[in-house]
Amino acid sequence: MGTFTTEYADSSESRAKNLANGARLINNTVVYPGEVFSAYEHLAPFTRQNGYHVAGAYSKGKVIDSIGGGACQVTTTLYNAVLYAELEVVQRHEHSMTISYVDLSRDAAIAGTYKDFKFKNNTDVPILIEAYTKGRKITFNIWGHETRDTKNRRIEFETRVLSKTSPPPDVIEEDPTKPATYKKVTQAAHTGYKAELYKIVYENGVEVSRTLVNKSNYAPAPRYITVGTKEIEENGDDNNLPDGENKNRQNTQTDNRDDSSSDNEQTGDNQKSRINQGAQQQIINDNIYWDPEWDEEGPEDE
């Protein structure tokens, strides 16, 4: 009655295992006529004992590590299979920020008990949910008694973007344990969107209806960059020099020293401080160590 597949080729091994585990927990579920299926009831609890691993998840506009990260791709894939099966969607929530494995408004997030995906078997016979992963892809098939005209009738889904909001300015976080040359993007920027999803029905190749399925809002989020603030000291230690060279250098420094040496040392310290500050600012502003992939919105999900 409906099928859908999404990919997770770039996911970590832990996230891939979470998707396989989610498919296992839902596979072969039978939903009887009039019964409401809850994804949370089948996937919870999100614990190691239930087969989950630590992977990326969204929390308050940031990406964090959480047990069960990636479960939203399980519910999102199922959501799209349900749409094509034209079953009744009872509850669906968009992600707080955009995800990459489906178009806008075609996602279905799961988080605790306040974000669940539910649908109702509004047919007259039981349906079976088949779920599996293979080759870094997850697939859901919904089996039942097909009564629709599959020869002359077809359905499509279309995303309409209503507005787009640019990400806020980058957030610079300082790490005093890292050297001043250190710079790392810890979270990619996310563009905000408002979007709608429409179901379009065609009969004999002609559009006969266009129905609003959902409205979705995705919040923008800044790019987070961690920079080091630890000053790198120059190697001025002469202790490793041979005794003769060390004494000669000390004698030369003593012979060349005059009454203005104290002022020169203070001036040198001020210049070094300004140089360090300038270098730090330059590291923040420049893209010397930038990887172009950091500019792309990553595939993290709730």
N, C-alpha and C positions, 0 to 999 in steps of 0.2 A: 504493500500500500504506500510506503514511503521509505526512502533511503537517503542517507547523506554521509559524506566523508570529509574529514579535515586532516591536515598534515601537522606534524610537529618535528620536522627534520632537524631544526636547530635547538631543540630542547635538551636540557641536561639529562643525564641518565636517571637521576632521581625523579624528575618530572615525567619522563617517559614511563617509568615504573608506576607512577600514580595514575596515569591514563589507562594503562593496562589493568591496573587494579580496579579502577572505576568501571571499566567495561566488564570485568569479571563479576563484579557485584550486581550489575544490572542484567547481564545476559540471561536469557531464557525466562525472564519475568512474564507472567501471564496477567493481563488486565481484563477483567470481566466487564460486561456491559454495565454502564452506569458507574463503574468504579473509577476513583481518582488516583492516579499514580503520583507519588511524591519522590523526587530525586533524592532529597535529604534523607528520607526514611531508608532508602536503599544504600546510600553512600556512607552515611554516618555509622559509627563515630570516626572522626578523622584522627586516628591514632596509629602508632606503629603496630600495635597488636592486630589492627584491622587491615594491615598490608600497605600502609602509606609511608612515604618518605618525605624529608624536608626539601622544599622547592620554593621558587619565587611566588609571591602573592601580593595583592594590593592591600594597603591599610592606611587610611587617612592621607591619601595622596602620595604615598611613598611605596616603594617596592621593598618587601621584607621577606625573610625566610620563614616558612610556615609548613607544618606537617599537613600534607594533602594538597600542596600547591599544584595547580594544573587541573583540579577537579572541574573547574568551570568549562574547560574545553570538552569534557565529557558531557555536561549538561547542555552546552551549546550545540554540539553535534546532534544530540538527541532532539533538541528543540527544532532543528531544521528538518529532521526526519518526520517529526510530528506535524510540522507545517505542510509537508508534501503529502502526508497521509490525510490531511484535512480533519484531524481530530481537534477537539475543543481544548484550547489552552486556558487553564484556570489561573495560573500564576506564573509570571515571568518578570525578571528584573534585568536591566542593562548593567554593565560594569560601571564602576565609578570613573574609570578612564578607558581609553580605547584599547582594543586588542587587535592582533594582526591576522588571525587565522580565518576570520569571516568578515563580510562587509558590515558596515554600521547598521545597527538595529536588528542584526541577525544573531546576536549573542544572547545567552541566558546565564546569568551569574548565580553562584551559590555561595552563601556566606552565613555560617551559623544557622540559626533558625529564622532569621529575619529576611533572608534572601533564598528562596526555594524555587524550583521549577516544578510545576504541577500541570498535568493534563488529564482530561476525562475521556474514557472510551465511550463516545457517543454513538457507537454502532450497535447492532443487535446481536453481535457474536463476540466471543473473546478474541483478543489480539495477543500476539507474542512479540516481545522485544528481543531482537538478536543484536549482540554487541561484541565486537572483537577488534584487536589491534594487529597490524601486520605492516612491516616495512615502514615504520614511523608514520603510520596513518591509523586513525580510529574511525570505525564505520558502525552506523546503527541502521538496522533494517526493521521495519514494522510489518508483521505478517498478519493477515486477517482475510475476511471474505470481501473481495472487491466488488462493489456494486456500481461504481462510477463508470462512465463512458470513457475508456482509455484509448479508444480509436479516434474519435472526433473531437475530444475535449482534452485540454492540457492547461496546467497552471504554471505561472512564473511569479517570482518575487523581485520587487524592485526597491532599492534604497534611494530615498530623496534627501539630500543634505539641505537643511534649512539655514544653517549659519555655521560659521567657523570662527574660533577664538584662538589667537596665537598664544603660545606658552608664555608664562611670566618670565622675567629676567632670571638668568642663572643664579643659583644659590651657591656661594663659595663657602666651604667649610674648611677650617684650618686644623691641621694635625701637627702639633708641636713635636711629635716623635719622628716625623718624616723630614728628610732634607728639603731645602728650598727648591731643589730641582724636581721634586715629586709633584705630579699632577695626574689625577685619575677621575674619570667620570663614573660616579657610583649609581646614577640613574639617568636614563635618557629623558628628554623633554617629551611632553605629550600635548598635542593640539586638542582643544576643546571643540565639541561638535553638538549640534542639535539635528536630529535626523528622524525620518519616518520610514516605515516599511509598508509597502503596498502589495496586496495579492491581486494578481491579474489573471482572469480566466479567459481562455480562447476557445471558441468552438468553430471548427472547420477553418482555422487560421484567422478568425476575426475576433477581436477583443469584444467581449460581451459584458464584462464587469471589472471594476477596479475598487478594491476595498482596503481601507486603512487597517493594518494589522497592529502596529504599535508606534509609540513615540518614545524616543530615547534621548537622554542628555548625558554627555560625557564631559567631565571637568578637565580644564587644562591643568598642566602641572609643569613646574620648572625643571630644568636640568640641574642635577646636583653634582658639584665638582669638589673634590677634596684636594687641597694643596698643602704641601709641607711648609713649615715655618722654622725649622731647625737650621740655624746658620752652619755652614760648612767652614770649619777652621782650616786655614792654610797650614801645611806641614812645615813648621819652622823649627822643629826639634833638631838640635845639633848633636844630641847625645849619641847618635848612631855613627857619627863621623869618627875617623881615626883620631887618636889623641893629638897628633901633630897638627892636623888640619883644624881641629876644634880650637886649639890654643891660638893658632895663627889668626883664625877668624875673630876670636874674642879680642886679641891684641889689636887687630885692625879696627874693630868697632870702637875700642877704647881710645885709640889714637885719633880717630876721626870725630869723636864726640866733642861738642863745644857747649857753650852756655845756652844755646837756643835749642838743644836737643829735646828738652821737656815740651816746649811749644810745638816742635815738629811732631813729636809723638802724639800730642793731643789732636793736632790738625789731621794727622794720619788716621787716628781713630774715628774722627768725625767723617772723614772722607770714606773710610771703610763702611761706616754705618749707613751713609747715604747710598753707597754702591749696593749694599745688601738690600736696602729698602727698594731701590730702583730695580734690582734684579728680581725681587719678589713680585713687584707690580708687573714687570715685563712677563713673568711666567704666567700670571693671571690673565693678562690681556692677549698674549700671542697664542698662536696655534702651532707652535713648534713641534709639540709632541702629540698632535691631534690625529686621531684615527677617524676617517670620514664616516665609518659605520656608526660612530657615537652620535651622529646627527640624526640617525634614523630612529623611529619609534620602535622600541623593542617588543618582543612577543610575550612579555610577562603578563600574567593574568591573575585574577583572584582565585 
